[in-house]
Amino acid sequence: MEYTTGAVGRCVCIRLHENDRVYDSIQQVAEKEGIGAAAVFVIGGVKNGAVVVGPIDQDERPLKTTVKKFEDAREIAGIGTLFKNEAGEVKLHMHASIGKGSEPIVGCPRLGLDCWLVNEVIILELLNLNAVRAKEGSGLELLKFLTPKTI
């Protein structure tokens, strides 16, 4: 296990409108505001989604994923983190519960997601964490602490 400590900085509140791209919009605001690390909370409606719902084979590297797609309007409650990758680009990693009636999907909607009607997004800036998203054997950009503490 590794960890680091930091502090909470600014709070940014975003209202996404119908058809706004969820990931792109959040990352654009973070870039514009100079936010390199944050916790992100999302609630509202979404459509046109492609959600990674798990690996095909958990032991295979790089990972091959199972994807669930939908086009219709659904509800979302998501939480994620924002960190810059090694190229300096802000990248959102979010997992969400997305559903309509008795059709829940839980996973990472990184392959596409549009706002339906409205999304409310809170970005809580995290300061002094000294971390990046780095490519690993899984094929994913995973969180890497540059000066980790260990137990």
VOGUVEX-693112 format. One record per atom (N, C-alpha, C): residue in one letter; x, y, z. Coordinates in pm, whole numbers, padded with zeros to 5 digits, always signed. Layout:
N
AXYZ
...
# end
This chain:
151
M+00084-00117+00000
M+00000+00000+00000
M+00089+00124+00000
E+00047+00223-00074
E+00113+00353-00076
E+00008+00460-00049
Y+00052+00573+00004
Y-00039+00685+00022
Y+00040+00814+00026
T-00034+00924+00018
T+00026+01056+00031
T-00077+01146+00098
T-00035+01261+00142
T-00128+01354+00206
T-00125+01487+00133
G-00233+01559+00143
G-00243+01689+00078
G-00350+01771+00148
A-00407+01863+00075
A-00509+01951+00130
A-00616+01976+00023
V-00733+02020+00068
V-00841+02053-00024
V-00829+02201-00061
G-00838+02227-00190
G-00830+02364-00240
G-00967+02416-00278
R-00980+02463-00401
R-01104+02524-00448
R-01213+02420-00472
C-01335+02468-00475
C-01451+02388-00512
C-01510+02449-00639
V-01527+02367-00742
V-01585+02413-00869
V-01717+02340-00887
C-01823+02414-00915
C-01955+02357-00940
C-01989+02379-01088
I-02028+02272-01156
I-02056+02277-01300
I-02198+02229-01325
R-02266+02296-01416
R-02394+02245-01467
R-02372+02210-01613
L-02384+02082-01644
L-02377+02039-01783
L-02517+02044-01843
H-02523+02079-01971
H-02650+02087-02042
H-02665+01967-02136
E-02786+01947-02183
E-02816+01836-02274
E-02713+01829-02386
N-02663+01708-02409
N-02567+01673-02514
N-02423+01713-02485
D-02394+01781-02373
D-02254+01805-02337
D-02188+01670-02312
R-02065+01657-02357
R-01986+01534-02333
R-01937+01540-02188
V-01972+01442-02108
V-01945+01446-01964
V-01795+01450-01935
Y-01719+01352-01983
Y-01575+01347-01954
Y-01503+01469-02010
D-01530+01500-02136
D-01463+01613-02200
D-01489+01743-02124
S-01614+01764-02085
S-01650+01888-02016
S-01578+01902-01883
I-01575+01795-01804
I-01509+01799-01674
I-01360+01824-01690
Q-01298+01754-01784
Q-01154+01770-01808
Q-01122+01909-01861
Q-01208+01966-01945
Q-01186+02101-01998
Q-01191+02206-01887
V-01287+02193-01796
V-01295+02288-01684
V-01171+02276-01597
A-01129+02154-01567
A-01010+02134-01485
A-00888+02196-01552
E-00872+02176-01682
E-00760+02236-01756
E-00766+02388-01749
K-00884+02444-01777
K-00899+02590-01778
K-00869+02651-01642
E-00908+02581-01536
E-00889+02632-01399
E-00754+02593-01340
G-00673+02519-01415
G-00541+02480-01365
G-00547+02379-01252
I-00646+02291-01256
I-00661+02189-01152
I-00593+02061-01200
G-00492+02018-01127
G-00417+01899-01164
G-00454+01775-01087
A-00529+01792-00978
A-00574+01679-00896
A-00704+01718-00829
A-00800+01624-00826
A-00930+01657-00768
A-01012+01533-00742
A-01110+01547-00655
A-01218+01450-00640
A-01337+01506-00717
V-01412+01417-00783
V-01522+01461-00869
V-01649+01383-00833
F-01760+01456-00825
F-01890+01397-00797
F-01986+01437-00908
V-02064+01341-00961
V-02156+01368-01071
V-02292+01308-01039
I-02399+01387-01059
I-02535+01335-01052
I-02615+01396-01166
G-02715+01325-01212
G-02802+01378-01316
G-02847+01271-01412
G-02863+01312-01539
G-02908+01221-01643
G-02804+01209-01752
V-02795+01090-01812
V-02699+01065-01919
V-02764+00981-02029
K-02700+00985-02146
K-02742+00902-02259
K-02619+00872-02343
N-02634+00786-02442
N-02526+00752-02535
N-02399+00708-02462
G-02412+00612-02375
G-02300+00570-02293
G-02235+00441-02339
A-02107+00431-02305
A-02030+00308-02323
A-01952+00287-02195
V-01991+00188-02118
V-01940+00169-01982
V-01857+00041-01974
V-01735+00054-01926
V-01651-00063-01899
V-01704-00125-01770
V-01750-00252-01781
V-01812-00317-01666
V-01727-00431-01609
G-01604-00440-01655
G-01512-00540-01600
G-01425-00600-01707
P-01324-00676-01664
P-01234-00740-01760
P-01296-00869-01815
I-01257-00907-01935
I-01296-01036-01990
I-01224-01146-01913
D-01095-01127-01891
D-01013-01221-01814
D-00930-01139-01715
Q-00957-01152-01588
Q-00892-01068-01488
Q-00741-01087-01479
D-00688-01198-01532
D-00545-01224-01522
D-00467-01186-01649
E-00535-01155-01756
E-00469-01122-01882
E-00421-00977-01881
R-00299-00953-01929
R-00243-00818-01941
R-00189-00801-02081
P-00213-00690-02149
P-00301-00583-02102
P-00447-00630-02097
L-00525-00561-02017
L-00664-00599-01996
L-00746-00584-02124
K-00839-00674-02142
K-00943-00662-02244
K-01073-00648-02166
T-01155-00551-02205
T-01269-00515-02122
T-01403-00559-02181
T-01498-00577-02090
T-01637-00598-02125
T-01704-00461-02123
V-01779-00429-02228
V-01841-00297-02240
V-01991-00312-02255
K-02066-00230-02181
K-02212-00223-02192
K-02246-00087-02252
K-02321-00086-02362
K-02359+00039-02429
K-02509+00064-02413
F-02544+00191-02415
F-02685+00230-02413
F-02699+00364-02484
E-02817+00391-02538
E-02844+00518-02606
E-02950+00600-02534
D-03041+00533-02463
D-03154+00602-02400
D-03113+00678-02274
A-03203+00764-02227
A-03178+00845-02108
A-03183+00760-01981
R-03085+00782-01893
R-03075+00709-01768
R-03024+00802-01658
E-03037+00758-01535
E-02987+00833-01420
E-02843+00795-01390
I-02766+00889-01333
I-02626+00860-01296
I-02594+00917-01158
A-02518+00841-01083
A-02452+00888-00962
A-02309+00836-00972
G-02213+00927-00984
G-02075+00886-01006
G-01977+00960-00918
I-01865+00895-00895
I-01757+00956-00819
I-01625+00920-00887
G-01533+01016-00888
G-01408+00989-00956
G-01295+01076-00905
T-01180+01059-00970
T-01064+01142-00941
T-01007+01197-01071
L-00948+01313-01060
L-00878+01377-01171
L-00731+01388-01135
F-00645+01342-01225
F-00500+01362-01209
F-00441+01381-01348
K-00332+01453-01356
K-00261+01466-01483
K-00188+01337-01513
N-00179+01305-01643
N-00099+01190-01682
N+00046+01234-01704
E+00131+01143-01748
E+00272+01174-01765
E+00297+01277-01875
A+00200+01295-01965
A+00210+01396-02071
A+00154+01531-02026
G+00106+01538-01900
G+00054+01663-01847
G-00092+01689-01877
E-00163+01589-01933
E-00305+01603-01964
E-00388+01562-01843
V-00492+01640-01813
V-00582+01606-01702
V-00672+01491-01746
K-00676+01384-01666
K-00755+01266-01698
K-00849+01232-01584
L-00976+01213-01617
L-01078+01173-01521
L-01088+01022-01515
H-01091+00967-01395
H-01122+00825-01373
H-01245+00823-01284
M-01357+00779-01341
M-01483+00781-01267
M-01551+00645-01276
H-01613+00605-01168
H-01701+00490-01169
H-01839+00540-01130
A-01941+00479-01190
A-02075+00531-01170
A-02177+00419-01168
S-02286+00448-01103
S-02405+00365-01111
S-02499+00437-01207
I-02535+00369-01314
I-02619+00428-01418
I-02739+00335-01435
G-02859+00390-01431
G-02972+00300-01441
G-03099+00364-01492
K-03191+00275-01530
K-03325+00312-01572
K-03415+00197-01530
G-03505+00223-01438
G-03591+00116-01391
G-03510+00005-01329
S-03527-00116-01379
S-03456-00231-01323
S-03335-00270-01407
E-03276-00174-01480
E-03161-00201-01566
E-03037-00125-01517
P-02975-00169-01407
P-02857-00097-01358
P-02730-00136-01434
I-02643-00039-01450
I-02508-00062-01501
I-02414+00004-01401
V-02312-00068-01358
V-02212-00012-01268
V-02077-00034-01332
G-02001+00075-01346
G-01869+00062-01406
G-01809+00197-01439
C-01713+00194-01531
C-01637+00313-01569
C-01683+00360-01708
P-01756+00471-01716
P-01812+00517-01843
P-01714+00597-01929
R-01589+00560-01930
R-01485+00638-01997
R-01491+00631-02149
L-01567+00537-02204
L-01570+00521-02349
L-01674+00610-02416
G-01746+00688-02338
G-01842+00780-02395
G-01961+00799-02304
L-02008+00923-02294
L-02121+00954-02208
L-02163+01097-02237
D-02290+01114-02272
D-02345+01248-02297
D-02442+01284-02186
C-02450+01412-02157
C-02548+01462-02061
C-02688+01452-02121
W-02783+01405-02043
W-02923+01411-02080
W-02990+01506-01980
L-03048+01610-02028
L-03117+01713-01951
L-03021+01796-01866
V-02964+01737-01760
V-02872+01812-01675
V-02780+01716-01598
N-02657+01759-01578
N-02565+01694-01484
N-02515+01802-01391
E-02509+01771-01264
E-02448+01859-01166
E-02316+01794-01125
V-02209+01870-01136
V-02075+01817-01112
V-02007+01905-01007
I-01946+01841-00909
I-01864+01911-00811
I-01720+01862-00826
I-01628+01955-00843
I-01485+01924-00845
I-01424+01982-00719
L-01365+01896-00635
L-01293+01941-00516
L-01144+01929-00545
E-01079+02041-00561
E-00936+02043-00592
E-00855+01983-00477
L-00756+01901-00512
L-00667+01841-00413
L-00527+01898-00436
L-00467+01947-00330
L-00337+02016-00339
L-00225+01933-00278
N-00105+01950-00332
N+00019+01895-00277
N+00025+01742-00271
L-00037+01675-00367
L-00037+01528-00365
L+00081+01468-00439
N+00140+01539-00535
N+00258+01491-00608
N+00233+01353-00668
A+00128+01345-00755
A+00088+01219-00816
A+00054+01241-00962
V+00065+01133-01041
V+00030+01136-01183
V-00039+01004-01219
R-00103+01003-01334
R-00153+00879-01393
R-00043+00827-01484
A+00000+00703-01462
A+00110+00645-01539
A+00068+00511-01600
K+00112+00488-01724
K+00083+00360-01791
K+00152+00247-01717
E+00077+00139-01697
E+00130+00020-01632
E+00101-00101-01717
G+00142-00217-01673
G+00125-00341-01748
G-00019-00375-01781
S-00112-00318-01706
S-00253-00343-01733
S-00298-00277-01862
G-00218-00181-01911
G-00257-00103-02028
G-00332+00023-01991
L-00358+00042-01863
L-00431+00159-01814
L-00335+00262-01754
E-00380+00388-01751
E-00305+00492-01680
E-00355+00490-01535
L-00273+00438-01445
L-00311+00424-01305
L-00239+00527-01219
L-00297+00555-01104
L-00243+00653-01011
L-00105+00611-00960
K-00009+00702-00969
K+00127+00677-00922
K+00170+00795-00836
F+00209+00767-00710
F+00260+00871-00622
F+00409+00888-00649
L+00452+01011-00671
L+00593+01036-00702
L+00680+01035-00576
T+00621+01066-00462
T+00690+01057-00333
T+00598+00988-00234
P+00579+00854-00250
P+00481+00784-00168
P+00529+00761-00025
K+00432+00747+00062
K+00455+00697+00197
K+00406+00553+00196
T+00464+00469+00278
T+00421+00329+00282
T+00400+00284+00426
I+00323+00179+00437
I+00300+00117+00568
I+00352-00025+00560
# end
